Amino acid sequence: MEFRSLCHELAQFDLDVLALQETNLNTGIFHHRDKLKEILQQEFGMVKMVTACTPIRTDSAYKPGGVLLAIVGPSTHRVVDTKADPYGRWCSATLTGKDHRLIHIYSIYQSVDQPDGFSGTRTYYDQQWEILKMADHTDPKPRQQLIDDLSAELRQRQKPQTDFILLGDFNETVGMDMTLMASICASFQLVDAVTARHPTCYNTPTYNRGSRRLDYGLISATLLPLLRESGLNQFQEVSTSDHRAVFLQLDKHELFQTGNPVVPAALRIMHSDSASIKDFVQHVHDHLQHNNVSKLRIQLDKLEDSADPMVLKQLADKIDRLVTQALLQGEKKVAKPPKPPWSEKLHLASARFKMWKIALSGARTKTDVSEAINKVKLKAKFMDPIPSSIPALRRNLRYAGKHLRKIRQNAYEERKLFLEELRARIAIRKHSNPNQDVTQALKCLDAQLRSKHRFHKIQRVFNPKSQQALMAVQVTQQVQTTDPISGQRTWRQTEMVIDSRQELEEALLQRNQRHFAAAEGTPFTCPPLSEGNSENHFSLPAQLPEGAFHETQAVVDVLQSCAQSPPPSWSDQVLFAQFIQGLNKWRESTATSPSGRHLGLYKALLMAYFNKSGEFGPTETEDSELSDDSTAVPWRSTQTPSTQELAKNILEIIYELATLATAKGFSLLRWTKVVNVMIYKEPGNMNLEKLRVIHLFEADFNLMVGILFGRRAMYHALHENLTHPGQGGRIGGECEDVALTKVLHISMSHLSKTDLALGAPPSPMAMWEHALYNVIHSIKTGYGESQDTYHFTTDSPIHGPGQGSKGGV
């Protein structure tokens, strides 16, 4: 209850990192961790959480000590690693920043100093003493052991361009004992962020039953120029804890990379099940209207048939940039989850309980908490005076506790009814048949949820971390050695592991440039085949290089025969319904779009556009107004549009830009950035040449490529231009060659510099070629996205689209 109240209070601030010490909860049980994460997600939306507690078993959920670290909001995208101390003394998260910088954030809880250890579990100190005793420490000293182990941990992570932020309850005044936290500050150049901004707060008490400062925020000295503010909250200001809260504010623009990182599906704010779709669509529409996108669309329509394609491209890029801004800003504005409608009574009861608890704590410790009480009184709508006697405060606290429990029981039933209605709406949204019975749709949804739950339980047991982040590779190098006697020099191969971010990214960029240029020197990249193009269609006889495969001669024969009697072209027109269908069938969890326009945004627009649940259509008032006035002009002029109409309008803009680029043979600027996600192909195999590369293209570009080139393959299958085994996925065909069909067409188009000589319209091919030669490739590892890139050059060309393209593998 206190954790939920704390998160509710902190949600009003622009919070990125939450570090808690002495959580007193057995987070070794996954059910408890899941509950904490659920509360964080309800208040902040996106969350990356790590906890730690001692491994000693307890009979209840209560366990002294424990730490929690949560990265919330957009900063969750930058988390590349989390770690927990096996003894439960600290936990950490690593964030990626600008210029290959890594920021390690720690939440630390140091035990109090006790003269004698006690073999038990009553206190945090006792647990630490018992753990060390079992680890063969003859004279356990938990406080000094934390310092030694933490120093070893930081030393292991200390590398160039690495910064530390240590947030914790150290149960000491740093500097009084030079063997404790002061030694870590000296070894790793850490400074107190609070005294750096407020020198007089050096010994401000942070424990309401003591006179010393125990809580600190220590940061690397290199972060001081980025420190904008720091300080200590008043007692009881944001929580009922007996400690003050330490807060730090760093310049995020200077600390982190600019731009939009690729968002994992689990951390997306907007998705098809979001309760904020209506608000999201409205925010996007308002942003587009504010930037006069409708006028720009009219201007683009006028220039479409007369202007130079590059002039069209500039205007299309401008509109596309505004659409991207609108989608991302709309998602950001709905980042905070909406408050449930049943929580008003519960909110008041919780606020009054907190008010009496703060008042009692202040009376016991003789601390001035009047400011904190006045704030809570406003939230609790309580205007009566607060008694000063401890017995009266206790009575009121007991009564408030009973009332709160009663309200929570009633609120649970109301919440259950609300969730049933919400579940029914989601089931109707998800079902393909809008006329499907609600009961049947709920059964389908329940079956999906049960399957998902079983899968996660199995995954927890057999594969607790499903995918290891790529943060190191093994490379082979040639090393020269000299015999000391004969002086003879010899070369031998040696293997080494690269794990620093800069060296790792350099090695991967060189590897990818080399890997995707491997086709250079093959027959279609050398004369005479390299001289074939869209004009001559290989009409002249070509002598193949010696040693060429028979398959190469067969492909040339097909190209030459088709040049003599080219078949009619297949259509390069993509209808709006086909574009929408392609988006709708795409699995939402698929990672796409380096710009940040992930599939969750498109799926949210589709949910509003299809309006299967009926919640996004015109209201009854709007319907009656429209029916009464038969002469009403379109909604864009006079009527307030429904969410469904707004979503359709936004999707039409996205569709028009994509089809215009296809028809005129250019690529949008946003399409020219591709991220190569590097992952291990085999668990435990870090060999540089045994990695898997997944290309992340922009979703709308990849969709258009898939529709057009898929249509081309189907056309030639119907006209029997493909061999029988090449008709994979069709009746009578062989599925083992379905991938070969795709690879053959897209690769031959590029390597032969033709439009496939099989009736392909020139505009889509020009669009593809324009994008291919202008693409800038960056790589993404466990450290995040690289700032360095590679691209197509004549000396090192790039052949093939790579895994992840709907037009290739």
C-alpha positions in Angstrom: 0.0 0.0 0.0 2.8 2.4 0.9 4.7 1.6 -2.3 1.6 2.3 -4.4 1.1 5.6 -2.6 4.8 6.5 -3.1 4.6 5.8 -6.9 1.4 7.8 -7.1 3.1 10.8 -5.5 6.2 10.5 -7.7 4.3 10.1 -10.9 3.6 13.9 -10.9 7.3 14.6 -11.4 9.4 14.1 -14.6 11.0 11.1 -13.1 13.5 8.8 -14.8 15.2 6.8 -12.1 13.8 5.6 -8.8 16.2 4.1 -6.2 14.8 2.6 -3.0 16.7 1.1 0.0 15.4 -1.0 2.8 12.3 -2.2 0.9 11.8 -4.9 3.6 10.3 -7.3 1.0 11.3 -10.7 -0.1 11.8 -9.9 -3.7 13.5 -13.3 -4.3 9.9 -14.5 -5.0 9.0 -13.6 -8.5 5.4 -13.0 -7.6 6.5 -10.1 -5.3 8.7 -8.7 -8.1 5.9 -8.9 -10.6 3.5 -7.0 -8.2 6.1 -4.2 -7.8 6.6 -4.0 -11.5 2.8 -3.9 -12.1 2.4 -1.0 -9.7 5.2 0.9 -11.4 3.7 0.2 -14.9 0.4 1.5 -13.7 1.9 4.8 -12.6 4.7 5.4 -15.0 3.9 3.2 -18.1 7.3 2.0 -19.3 9.6 0.4 -16.6 12.9 -1.5 -16.3 13.2 -2.8 -12.8 15.8 -4.7 -10.9 15.7 -5.8 -7.2 18.0 -7.5 -4.7 17.6 -9.1 -1.3 19.5 -11.6 0.8 19.3 -15.3 -0.2 18.3 -16.4 3.3 14.8 -17.9 3.4 12.0 -16.3 5.5 8.6 -17.5 6.5 6.7 -14.5 5.2 6.9 -11.8 2.6 8.7 -9.5 5.1 12.5 -9.6 4.9 14.7 -6.8 6.4 16.9 -4.9 4.0 16.5 -5.1 0.2 17.0 -2.6 -2.6 15.1 -1.6 -5.8 16.1 0.3 -8.8 13.6 1.3 -11.5 14.2 3.2 -14.8 10.9 4.6 -15.9 9.6 6.6 -18.9 11.5 7.0 -22.2 14.9 6.4 -20.5 14.0 2.7 -20.3 15.0 2.5 -24.0 18.6 3.3 -23.0 19.0 0.4 -20.5 21.5 -2.1 -21.8 22.1 -4.2 -18.7 20.9 -4.8 -15.2 22.6 -6.6 -12.3 21.9 -7.6 -8.8 24.3 -8.4 -5.9 23.8 -12.1 -4.8 24.0 -10.9 -1.2 21.2 -8.4 -1.7 23.3 -5.3 -0.9 22.9 -3.4 -4.2 21.4 -3.6 -7.7 22.4 -1.6 -10.8 21.3 -0.6 -14.3 23.6 0.5 -17.2 22.4 3.2 -19.6 24.0 4.1 -22.9 24.7 7.8 -23.5 26.4 10.1 -26.0 29.8 9.5 -27.5 30.1 5.9 -26.4 29.4 6.9 -22.8 28.1 4.3 -20.3 26.3 5.3 -17.1 26.2 2.8 -14.3 23.5 3.6 -11.7 23.5 1.8 -8.3 21.0 1.5 -5.5 23.0 0.5 -2.3 22.0 -0.3 1.2 24.7 -0.5 3.9 23.9 -2.3 7.2 24.1 -0.5 10.5 27.1 -1.1 12.7 26.6 -3.8 15.3 29.4 -5.0 17.6 28.4 -8.7 17.6 26.9 -10.8 14.9 23.8 -12.9 15.6 23.1 -16.0 13.6 19.5 -15.3 12.6 17.3 -13.4 10.2 15.8 -10.7 12.5 17.8 -7.8 11.1 19.6 -7.0 7.9 22.9 -7.0 9.7 22.2 -10.5 11.1 21.5 -11.8 7.6 24.7 -10.4 6.2 26.7 -11.8 9.1 25.1 -15.2 8.6 25.9 -15.2 4.8 29.5 -14.3 5.3 29.8 -17.0 8.0 28.5 -19.6 5.6 31.0 -18.3 3.0 33.9 -19.3 5.4 34.6 -15.9 6.8 36.0 -16.6 10.3 35.4 -13.0 11.5 32.5 -11.6 9.4 32.4 -7.8 9.1 29.4 -7.0 6.9 30.0 -3.2 6.6 33.7 -3.6 5.5 32.8 -6.5 3.2 30.3 -4.4 1.3 33.0 -1.8 0.7 35.5 -4.4 -0.5 33.0 -6.1 -2.8 31.6 -2.9 -4.2 35.1 -1.6 -4.9 35.8 -4.8 -6.9 32.5 -4.4 -8.8 33.3 -0.8 -9.7 36.9 -1.6 -10.7 35.7 -4.3 -13.0 33.3 -1.8 -14.8 35.7 1.1 -14.7 36.7 1.8 -18.3 37.2 4.9 -20.5 34.0 7.0 -21.0 32.3 5.2 -18.0 30.4 7.2 -15.3 29.0 6.1 -11.9 26.0 7.2 -10.0 25.7 5.7 -6.5 22.4 6.3 -4.7 22.0 4.8 -1.3 21.5 4.7 2.5 25.0 4.2 3.7 24.3 4.4 7.4 27.3 6.6 7.9 28.4 10.2 7.4 30.7 9.9 4.4 34.2 11.1 5.3 34.1 10.3 9.0 35.6 6.9 8.5 38.2 6.8 5.6 37.9 3.0 5.3 34.3 3.0 4.3 32.5 5.0 1.5 35.2 7.7 1.6 37.6 5.1 0.2 35.4 4.4 -2.7 34.9 8.1 -3.4 38.7 8.6 -3.5 39.4 5.5 -5.6 36.7 6.3 -8.3 36.6 10.1 -8.2 33.1 10.3 -6.8 31.6 13.5 -5.4 28.5 14.3 -3.3 25.9 15.8 -5.7 24.0 17.5 -2.9 27.0 19.4 -1.4 28.3 20.2 -4.9 25.2 22.4 -5.4 24.5 23.2 -1.7 27.7 23.2 0.4 25.9 24.0 3.6 23.9 20.7 3.5 27.0 18.6 4.2 25.7 17.3 7.5 22.0 17.9 7.2 20.2 15.1 9.1 18.4 12.7 6.7 17.0 10.4 9.5 14.3 11.8 11.6 15.5 10.0 14.7 19.1 11.0 14.4 21.3 14.0 13.9 23.6 12.7 11.1 23.3 12.5 7.3 23.0 8.9 6.1 21.6 9.2 2.6 23.7 10.3 -0.4 23.8 10.6 -4.2 27.4 10.2 -5.3 28.3 10.9 -9.0 31.5 10.7 -11.1 33.3 14.0 -11.2 32.9 14.0 -15.0 29.2 14.4 -14.5 29.4 17.6 -12.5 29.1 19.9 -15.5 25.8 18.1 -16.4 24.4 18.5 -12.8 21.6 21.0 -13.0 20.0 20.6 -9.5 20.2 18.4 -6.4 18.9 18.5 -2.9 17.1 16.8 0.0 13.3 16.6 0.4 11.6 17.6 3.6 10.6 14.7 6.0 7.3 13.1 5.0 7.1 15.2 1.8 6.6 12.5 -0.7 6.4 9.4 1.5 5.9 8.3 5.1 9.5 7.1 5.3 11.7 8.1 8.3 14.4 9.2 5.8 14.7 12.3 3.6 14.7 11.6 -0.2 17.7 12.6 -2.2 17.0 14.0 -5.7 19.4 14.7 -8.6 18.7 16.4 -12.0 21.1 15.9 -14.9 21.0 17.5 -18.3 19.5 14.6 -20.3 20.1 16.3 -23.6 23.9 16.4 -23.0 24.0 13.0 -21.3 22.1 10.9 -23.7 22.0 10.5 -27.4 19.5 12.6 -29.3 17.1 10.9 -31.7 14.7 8.0 -31.2 16.1 4.6 -30.2 14.4 1.5 -31.4 11.7 0.7 -28.8 11.3 -2.9 -27.7 7.7 -4.1 -27.9 7.4 -4.6 -24.1 8.3 -0.9 -23.5 6.1 0.8 -26.0 3.8 3.4 -24.6 1.2 3.2 -27.5 -0.1 -0.2 -28.7 -3.3 -1.8 -29.9 -4.5 -2.5 -26.4 -3.8 1.0 -25.0 -6.6 2.7 -23.1 -5.3 6.1 -24.5 -5.9 5.5 -28.2 -8.5 8.2 -28.4 -6.3 10.8 -26.8 -3.3 9.7 -28.9 -5.2 10.1 -32.2 -6.5 13.6 -31.1 -3.0 14.8 -30.1 -1.6 13.6 -33.5 -4.4 15.3 -35.4 -4.0 18.6 -33.4 -0.2 18.6 -34.1 -0.8 18.1 -37.8 -3.4 20.9 -37.9 -1.2 23.3 -35.9 1.6 22.8 -38.5 -0.8 23.3 -41.5 -0.2 19.8 -42.9 -3.5 19.9 -44.8 -2.3 23.0 -46.8 1.0 21.2 -47.5 -1.0 18.2 -48.8 -2.9 20.4 -51.2 0.3 21.9 -52.4 1.8 18.5 -52.9 -1.2 17.4 -55.0 -0.8 20.4 -57.3 2.8 19.6 -57.9 2.5 15.9 -58.3 2.0 15.8 -62.1 4.2 18.7 -63.1 7.1 19.1 -60.7 10.5 17.5 -60.8 10.7 14.4 -58.6 13.3 16.0 -56.4 11.1 19.0 -55.7 8.3 16.6 -54.8 10.8 14.7 -52.6 11.6 17.9 -50.6 8.0 18.7 -49.9 7.2 15.1 -49.1 10.1 14.9 -46.7 8.8 18.0 -45.0 5.3 16.5 -44.5 6.8 13.2 -43.5 8.9 14.9 -40.8 5.8 16.6 -39.4 3.9 13.3 -39.3 6.8 11.7 -37.5 6.9 14.5 -34.9 3.1 14.3 -34.5 3.2 10.5 -33.8 6.1 10.7 -31.4 4.7 13.8 -29.6 1.2 12.2 -29.4 2.8 9.1 -27.8 4.7 11.2 -25.3 1.7 13.1 -24.2 -0.2 9.9 -23.3 2.8 8.3 -21.6 1.3 8.6 -18.1 -1.5 5.9 -17.8 -5.0 7.3 -17.2 -6.2 7.1 -13.6 -9.0 4.4 -13.1 -12.5 5.9 -12.7 -13.2 3.9 -9.5 -10.3 5.3 -7.5 -11.8 8.6 -6.2 -13.0 7.1 -2.9 -9.9 5.0 -2.6 -7.7 8.1 -3.3 -9.3 10.1 -0.5 -9.1 7.2 2.0 -5.4 6.6 1.2 -4.7 10.3 1.5 -6.3 10.6 5.0 -4.5 7.5 6.2 -1.2 9.0 5.0 -2.1 12.3 6.7 -2.6 10.7 10.1 0.5 8.6 9.7 2.7 11.7 8.9 1.2 13.6 11.9 1.9 10.7 14.3 5.5 10.3 13.0 6.1 14.0 13.4 4.7 14.0 17.0 6.8 11.0 18.0 10.1 12.5 16.6 9.2 16.1 17.4 9.8 17.0 13.8 8.0 19.9 12.0 5.9 18.2 9.4 3.3 20.9 9.0 4.2 21.6 5.4 3.8 18.0 4.4 0.5 17.7 6.3 -0.9 20.7 4.6 -0.2 19.3 1.2 -1.8 16.0 2.1 -4.8 17.7 3.7 -5.6 19.3 0.3 -5.6 16.0 -1.4 -7.6 14.4 1.3 -10.1 17.3 1.4 -9.8 17.4 5.1 -10.3 20.8 6.7 -10.5 20.1 10.4 -7.5 20.9 12.7 -5.0 18.1 13.5 -4.8 17.2 17.2 -1.3 17.3 18.7 -1.6 14.5 21.3 -0.1 11.1 20.4 -3.1 9.1 21.8 -5.6 11.1 19.7 -3.4 10.7 16.6 -3.2 7.0 17.1 -7.0 6.7 17.4 -7.5 8.6 14.2 -4.9 6.5 12.4 -6.6 3.3 13.5 -9.9 4.6 12.3 -8.4 5.8 9.0 -6.8 2.3 8.5 -10.1 0.5 9.1 -12.0 2.9 6.7 -9.3 2.4 4.1 -9.5 -1.4 4.2 -13.3 -1.2 3.8 -13.0 1.1 0.9 -10.4 -1.1 -0.7 -12.7 -4.1 -0.5 -15.5 -2.2 -2.2 -13.1 -0.7 -4.7 -11.9 -4.2 -5.6 -15.4 -5.2 -6.7 -15.9 -2.0 -8.7 -12.5 -2.5 -10.3 -13.4 -6.0 -11.2 -16.5 -4.9 -13.0 -14.6 -2.2 -14.8 -11.9 -4.6 -15.9 -14.5 -7.1 -17.2 -15.9 -4.3 -19.4 -12.4 -3.3 -20.5 -11.6 -7.0 -21.3 -14.7 -7.2 -23.4 -13.8 -4.1 -25.4 -10.3 -5.5 -26.0 -11.7 -8.8 -27.1 -13.9 -7.2 -29.7 -11.1 -5.0 -30.9 -8.8 -8.0 -31.4 -11.3 -10.2 -33.1 -11.3 -10.2 -36.9 -15.1 -10.4 -37.2 -16.7 -7.1 -35.9 -20.1 -8.9 -35.6 -18.7 -11.6 -33.4 -20.5 -12.3 -30.2 -18.9 -10.8 -27.1 -18.9 -14.2 -25.3 -17.1 -15.9 -28.2 -14.6 -13.1 -28.5 -13.9 -13.3 -24.7 -13.3 -17.1 -25.0 -10.7 -16.5 -27.8 -9.0 -13.8 -25.7 -8.9 -16.0 -22.6 -7.4 -18.9 -24.6 -4.7 -16.6 -25.9 -3.9 -15.3 -22.4 -3.7 -18.9 -21.0 -1.3 -19.9 -23.7 0.8 -16.8 -23.1 0.8 -17.4 -19.3 1.9 -21.1 -19.8 4.7 -20.0 -22.2 6.0 -17.4 -19.8 6.1 -20.0 -16.9 8.0 -22.4 -19.1 10.3 -19.7 -20.3 11.1 -18.7 -16.7 12.2 -22.2 -15.8 14.2 -23.2 -18.9 15.3 -19.8 -20.3 15.3 -17.1 -17.7 17.0 -14.6 -20.1 15.7 -15.4 -23.5 18.3 -13.4 -25.5 21.8 -12.4 -24.4 22.7 -8.8 -25.4 25.8 -8.6 -27.6 28.4 -6.8 -25.6 31.6 -8.7 -26.6 32.9 -10.6 -29.7 35.9 -12.9 -30.3 38.2 -11.9 -33.1 41.2 -13.7 -34.7 44.3 -11.7 -35.2 47.7 -12.3 -36.8 50.5 -11.8 -34.3 54.2 -11.7 -35.3 56.7 -13.4 -33.1 60.5 -13.4 -33.3 62.7 -16.3 -32.3 65.3 -14.9 -29.7 68.0 -17.2 -30.9 67.7 -17.4 -34.7 65.9 -14.1 -35.1 63.4 -15.7 -37.5 60.0 -14.0 -37.6 56.9 -16.1 -37.8 53.2 -15.3 -37.8 50.6 -17.1 -35.8 46.9 -16.7 -35.2 45.6 -15.6 -31.8 42.1 -15.1 -30.5 41.1 -12.2 -28.3 37.8 -10.9 -26.9 36.7 -7.3 -27.6 34.3 -5.9 -25.0 34.9 -2.1 -25.0 32.1 -0.2 -26.8 34.3 1.7 -29.2 36.4 -1.2 -30.3 33.4 -3.5 -30.5 31.5 -1.1 -32.8 34.5 -0.5 -35.0 35.0 -4.3 -35.5 31.3 -4.8 -36.3 31.1 -2.0 -38.7 34.1 -3.3 -40.6 32.7 -6.8 -40.5 29.3 -5.8 -41.9 30.8 -3.7 -44.7 32.9 -6.6 -45.6 30.1 -9.2 -45.2 27.6 -7.4 -47.5 30.3 -6.7 -50.2 31.0 -10.5 -50.5 29.2 -10.7 -53.8 31.7 -8.4 -55.4 33.7 -10.3 -58.1 30.8 -12.7 -58.9 29.7 -12.9 -62.6 27.0 -10.2 -62.4 29.4 -7.7 -60.9 32.0 -8.1 -63.6 32.0 -7.4 -67.4 30.2 -8.4 -69.6 27.3 -9.1 -67.3 27.8 -5.9 -65.3 27.3 -3.9 -68.5 23.7 -5.1 -68.9 21.0 -2.6 -68.0 17.4 -1.6 -68.4 18.1 -0.3 -71.9 19.8 -3.3 -73.6 18.0 -6.0 -71.5 21.0 -8.3 -72.1 19.9 -8.4 -75.8 23.6 -8.8 -76.9 25.2 -12.3 -76.5 27.3 -12.4 -73.3 30.3 -14.7 -72.8 30.3 -15.8 -69.1 33.5 -15.8 -67.2 35.3 -19.1 -66.9 34.1 -21.2 -64.0 30.7 -19.6 -63.8 27.8 -21.7 -62.4 25.3 -23.3 -64.8 22.6 -21.5 -62.9 24.1 -18.2 -64.0 23.9 -19.1 -67.6 20.3 -20.2 -67.1 19.4 -16.8 -65.6 21.1 -15.0 -68.5 19.2 -17.1 -71.0 15.9 -16.1 -69.3 16.8 -12.4 -69.4 17.7 -12.6 -73.0 14.6 -14.5 -74.0 12.3 -12.1 -72.2 14.1 -9.1 -73.8 12.8 -10.3 -77.2 9.1 -10.4 -76.1 8.6 -8.6 -72.8 5.3 -9.5 -71.1 2.9 -6.8 -69.9 3.9 -5.0 -66.8 2.4 -5.8 -63.4 0.7 -2.9 -61.6 2.7 -0.6 -59.3 -0.4 0.9 -57.8 -1.1 0.1 -54.1 -4.6 0.7 -53.0 -5.3 2.2 -49.6 -7.2 -1.0 -48.5 -4.2 -3.1 -49.5 -1.9 -0.8 -47.5 -4.1 -1.1 -44.4 -4.4 -4.8 -44.8 -0.6 -5.1 -44.9 -0.3 -3.2 -41.7 -3.1 -5.1 -40.0 -1.6 -8.5 -40.7 1.9 -7.5 -39.5 2.7 -8.9 -36.1 2.7 -6.0 -33.7 5.7 -7.1 -31.6 8.0 -6.9 -34.7 10.9 -4.4 -34.2 11.0 -1.8 -37.0 11.6 1.9 -37.7 14.8 3.5 -36.5 12.9 6.8 -36.5 10.7 5.6 -33.5 7.6 5.1 -35.6 7.1 1.6 -34.3 4.3 -0.8 -35.3 2.5 0.0 -32.0 1.7 3.5 -33.4 0.3 2.1 -36.6 -1.7 -0.5 -34.8 -3.2 2.1 -32.5 -4.4 4.1 -35.5 -5.8 0.9 -37.1 -7.8 0.1 -33.9 -9.4 3.5 -34.1 -9.9 3.2 -37.9 -11.6 -0.2 -37.8 -13.6 0.8 -34.7 -14.7 -2.8 -34.0 -15.7 -2.0 -30.5 -17.7 1.0 -31.5 -15.9 3.3 -29.0 -14.2 5.5 -31.7 -17.1 6.4 -33.9 -19.3 9.5 -33.7 -21.2 10.1 -30.4 -25.0 10.0 -30.3 -25.0 13.8 -30.2 -22.9 14.0 -33.3 -25.1 11.4 -35.1 -28.3 13.4 -34.3 -26.7 16.6 -35.4 -25.7 15.1 -38.7 -29.1 13.5 -39.3 -31.0 16.7 -38.5 -29.0 18.8 -41.0 -29.1 17.2 -44.4 -27.1 20.0 -46.0 -24.2 19.8 -43.6 -20.8 20.2 -45.2 -18.0 17.6 -44.6 -16.7 17.3 -41.1 -13.4 19.0 -41.9 -15.3 22.3 -42.2 -18.0 22.4 -39.5 -18.5 19.2 -37.6 -16.3 17.8 -34.8 -14.8 14.6 -36.4 -14.9 11.3 -34.6 -11.7 9.5 -33.6 -12.3 7.0 -36.4 -12.3 9.8 -39.0 -9.2 11.4 -37.5 -7.4 8.0 -37.6 -8.4 7.5 -41.2 -7.1 11.0 -42.1 -3.7 10.3 -40.5 -3.4 6.9 -42.2 -4.2 8.5 -45.5 -1.4 10.9 -45.2 1.1 8.1 -44.4 -0.3 6.1 -47.3 -0.1 9.0 -49.8 3.5 9.8 -49.0 4.5 6.1 -49.4 2.7 5.7 -52.7 4.0 9.0 -54.1 7.6 7.9 -53.4 6.9 4.6 -55.2 5.2 6.2 -58.2 7.8 8.9 -58.7 10.9 6.8 -58.0 12.4 8.5 -54.9 12.8 7.5 -51.3 11.9 9.6 -48.3 14.8 10.8 -46.2 13.5 8.8 -43.2 13.8 5.6 -45.2 17.5 6.0 -45.8 18.4 5.1 -42.2 18.7 1.3 -41.4 19.8 -0.2 -38.1 21.7 -3.5 -38.1 20.8 -5.3 -34.9 23.7 -7.6 -34.0 22.8 -10.8 -32.0 24.5 -14.0 -31.2 23.5 -16.8 -33.7 24.5 -19.5 -31.2 24.4 -19.1 -27.4 28.0 -18.9 -26.1 29.6 -18.5 -29.6 31.1 -15.0 -29.7 33.0 -15.4 -32.9 32.8 -12.2 -35.0 32.0 -14.2 -38.2 29.2 -16.2 -36.5 26.8 -13.4 -35.7 23.3 -12.8 -37.0 22.4 -9.4 -38.5 18.8 -8.2 -38.5 18.0 -5.1 -40.6 15.5 -2.7 -39.2 13.8 -0.7 -41.9 11.1 1.9 -41.6 7.8 0.1 -41.4 6.0 1.9 -44.3 9.0 1.5 -46.6 9.4 -2.2 -45.8 5.6 -2.7 -46.3 5.6 -1.1 -49.7 8.6 -3.2 -50.8 6.9 -6.4 -49.6 3.7 -5.6 -51.4 5.3 -4.7 -54.7 7.9 -7.4 -54.9 5.6 -10.0 -53.6 3.1 -9.0 -56.3 5.8 -9.3 -58.9 6.7 -12.8 -57.7 3.0 -13.9 -57.8 2.6 -12.4 -61.3 5.5 -14.4 -62.7 4.3 -17.5 -61.0 0.9 -17.2 -62.6 2.5 -16.6 -66.0 4.8 -19.6 -65.6 8.0 -17.5 -65.8 9.2 -19.3 -62.7 10.2 -22.9 -62.6 8.0 -25.4 -60.8 10.1 -25.6 -57.6 10.1 -21.8 -57.4 6.4 -21.8 -56.7 6.8 -22.3 -53.0 3.6 -21.9 -50.9 1.3 -22.6 -53.9 -0.7 -25.7 -54.7 1.6 -28.2 -56.4 4.7 -26.1 -55.6 7.6 -26.9 -53.3 8.0 -24.7 -50.2 11.7 -25.2 -49.8 12.4 -22.7 -52.6 10.1 -19.9 -51.5 13.0 -18.0 -50.0 15.1 -18.5 -53.2 12.3 -17.0 -55.3 12.4 -13.7 -53.3 16.2 -13.6 -53.2 16.5 -14.3 -56.9 14.3 -11.4 -58.0 15.6 -8.7 -55.7 19.2 -9.6 -56.1 19.0 -10.0 -59.9 17.4 -6.6 -60.1 20.3 -5.0 -58.3 23.2 -7.0 -59.8 22.0 -6.9 -63.4 21.0 -3.2 -63.2 17.7 -4.0 -64.9 14.0 -3.8 -64.0 14.2 -7.6 -63.9 13.5 -7.6 -67.7 10.2 -9.2 -66.9 7.8 -6.4 -67.1 8.5 -4.6 -63.9 7.3 -1.0 -63.8 10.3 1.4 -63.6 9.1 3.6 -60.6 9.2 1.0 -57.8 12.6 -0.2 -59.1 13.9 3.4 -59.1 12.5 3.9 -55.6 14.3 0.7 -54.4 17.6 1.7 -56.2 17.5 5.2 -54.8 17.0 3.9 -51.3 19.6 1.2 -51.7 22.4 3.5 -52.8 21.6 6.2 -50.2 21.0 4.0 -47.1 23.1 4.8 -44.0 23.7 1.7 -41.8 24.3 2.0 -38.1 24.6 -1.0 -35.7 22.9 -1.8 -32.5 24.5 -3.9 -29.8 23.9 -4.4 -26.1 25.5 -0.9 -25.6 22.9 0.7 -27.8 23.0 2.2 -31.3 26.3 3.3 -32.7 27.0 6.9 -33.8 29.4 5.7 -36.5 27.9 4.2 -39.7 28.7 2.6 -43.0 27.2 3.0 -46.5 27.4 1.9 -50.1 30.6 2.8 -51.9 32.0 1.8 -55.3 35.0 0.3 -53.5 32.9 -1.6 -51.1 29.3 -2.0 -52.4 26.4 -3.5 -50.5 24.6 -6.4 -52.2 21.3 -7.6 -51.0 18.8 -6.1 -48.5 19.7 -8.5 -45.6 17.5 -10.3 -43.1 14.5 -8.2 -42.1 13.5 -6.9 -45.5 10.1 -8.0 -46.9 11.7 -7.8 -50.3 14.5 -10.1 -49.5 15.4 -12.7 -46.9 
